[in-house]
Amino acid sequence: MGGPNRLKYLLDTHIWLWSLLDPKQLTKRVQRILANPENELWLSAISIWEFLILVEKGRVLIHSDVETWLDEAMNKAPMKEAPITHQIARISRSLQMPHQDPADRFLAATAIALDLTLISADDRMLHSGEFSALPNK
């Protein structure tokens, strides 16, 4: 599983959004990880999907259309695109998690399948033990 010194990180949706919209929500440790060019940062398509839903519901406010915002975000903070694969879908259903949130399950499964450390502030994700996680605490 590995620990926090690994160089490959998957950002939970809120970590990605905070890094762009509200960086003060991130701990100094997470800020250093995100700023270090030696680290490989990954973002799942699930996070884009979650972002679009949050914008539609008015829970995330942006000052441009979503396509422009996403293009600017990807240029500002380029990341590797974590795919959604058959393997990830299968793993997502075998996880022993306390909830059924599909986005969380896909993110956790992605961390397992791609051997990534998930950076999150979500206690439900951090205490799974089935994948490597780094808390934003």
C-alpha positions in Angstrom: 0.0 0.0 0.0 2.8 2.5 0.7 2.7 5.6 2.8 2.7 9.4 2.4 6.2 9.5 0.8 4.9 8.0 -2.4 5.2 10.3 -5.4 1.9 9.4 -7.1 -1.3 11.0 -5.8 -4.9 11.0 -6.7 -6.8 14.1 -5.7 -10.2 13.7 -4.1 -12.7 16.0 -5.8 -12.8 18.5 -2.9 -9.0 18.6 -2.7 -8.8 19.4 -6.4 -11.5 22.1 -6.1 -9.9 23.6 -3.0 -6.5 23.8 -4.7 -8.1 26.0 -7.4 -10.8 27.9 -5.6 -9.9 28.0 -1.9 -6.2 26.9 -1.3 -6.3 28.0 2.4 -8.5 24.8 3.0 -5.4 22.7 2.3 -2.8 21.9 4.9 0.8 23.1 4.4 1.7 19.5 3.8 -0.8 19.0 1.0 0.1 22.4 -0.5 3.8 21.2 -0.7 2.8 17.9 -2.3 0.7 19.7 -4.9 3.4 22.3 -5.6 6.2 19.7 -5.9 6.9 19.1 -9.6 8.5 15.7 -8.7 5.1 14.4 -7.7 2.7 12.8 -10.1 -0.8 14.2 -9.7 -3.8 12.4 -11.0 -7.4 13.4 -11.4 -10.3 11.1 -12.1 -13.0 11.8 -14.6 -15.4 11.1 -11.7 -14.1 14.4 -10.1 -15.1 16.3 -13.3 -18.5 14.7 -13.1 -18.9 15.6 -9.5 -17.7 19.2 -10.2 -20.4 19.5 -13.0 -23.1 18.3 -10.6 -21.9 20.7 -7.9 -22.1 23.6 -10.3 -25.5 22.6 -11.5 -26.8 22.5 -7.9 -25.2 25.9 -7.1 -22.9 24.4 -4.5 -19.7 25.5 -6.4 -19.8 28.9 -7.9 -17.5 29.8 -10.8 -17.3 33.1 -12.7 -17.4 31.7 -16.3 -19.0 28.9 -18.2 -18.0 25.4 -17.1 -16.1 24.6 -20.3 -14.0 27.7 -20.0 -13.4 27.1 -16.3 -12.4 23.5 -16.8 -10.0 24.4 -19.7 -8.4 27.1 -17.5 -8.2 24.7 -14.5 -6.5 22.0 -16.6 -4.0 24.5 -18.0 -3.3 26.0 -14.6 -2.8 22.7 -12.8 -2.2 19.9 -15.4 -2.7 16.4 -14.0 -2.7 12.9 -15.4 -6.2 11.7 -16.3 -7.2 8.6 -14.3 -9.3 6.4 -16.5 -12.5 4.6 -15.5 -11.8 1.0 -16.5 -13.7 -2.3 -16.1 -11.2 -3.3 -13.4 -11.9 0.0 -11.5 -15.7 -0.7 -11.8 -15.2 -4.2 -10.4 -13.0 -3.0 -7.5 -15.5 -0.3 -6.6 -18.1 -2.9 -5.8 -15.8 -5.1 -3.7 -14.6 -2.4 -1.3 -15.6 -2.6 2.3 -16.7 1.0 2.7 -19.3 2.3 5.2 -21.3 4.0 2.5 -22.4 3.5 -1.1 -21.4 6.8 -2.6 -20.5 5.9 -6.2 -18.0 8.7 -6.7 -16.1 7.8 -3.5 -16.1 4.1 -4.5 -14.7 4.9 -7.9 -12.0 7.2 -6.4 -11.0 4.5 -3.9 -11.0 1.8 -6.6 -8.9 4.1 -8.9 -6.3 4.5 -6.1 -6.1 0.7 -5.7 -6.0 -0.1 -9.4 -3.4 2.6 -10.3 -1.4 2.3 -7.1 -2.0 5.9 -6.1 -2.3 7.6 -2.7 -5.6 9.4 -2.4 -5.4 12.8 -0.8 -8.7 13.5 1.0 -10.3 15.3 3.9 -13.2 12.9 4.0 -12.9 10.7 7.1 -15.1 8.0 5.4 -12.4 7.7 2.8 -9.3 8.0 5.0 -10.1 5.1 7.4 -10.8 2.4 4.9 -7.5 0.7 5.1 -8.0 -0.9 1.7 -5.9 1.8 -0.2 -3.2 4.3 0.5 -4.6 7.6 1.7 -3.1 10.9 2.9 -5.3 13.1 5.1 -5.6 16.8 4.6 -5.3 17.4 8.3 
